[in-house]
Amino acid sequence: DTISMYMSPSMRLIGLIFLVSIIFISAADVIVDVISEGSGPPVTPEYRYKSMVTLYIENSDGSKTPSGWSTRKSDGATHDKPFLFQPGVNLIKGWTDGVLRMKEGERSLIHVPPELGYGNAPVGSPDGAFYIPAGSHLLFDIEIYGKVDSVIGDL
């Protein structure tokens, strides 16, 4: 185009590197798709939360494959058993990034690229209860009930 015609080769290279870095950064973003809005306060790193979760492997065609890990009986668990977590504590970065964009009472799908998940390391065993192949895009179906201290019932 006309503008690049007046740019030096080094400026064109810098522009290309900038565009590639933007594409790389945006490819490693967590995406949160809300299934049902939450009416509670936003999730913060200061509290522990009670949730129900199912983890899928997200395939390149957009389909999902069960990983074998769920806290929901309806998704393969032996019984409903809420998962307790605190954002940023012993979790993959993609999980933390996603839940910090949610509210208490919300159910969302969190799409996590490999760079913010388990990267190039497989997790579990192909013959075991659950398995996540190396380089997997993860899809968490998560519903956040609320803070552990404010939730009534069995923990």
Summary of the structure (lengths in Angstrom):
residues: 155
radius of gyration: 19.4
end to end distance: 62.0
largest distance: 68.3
contacts: 423
relative contact order: 0.23
helix: 25%
strand: 32%
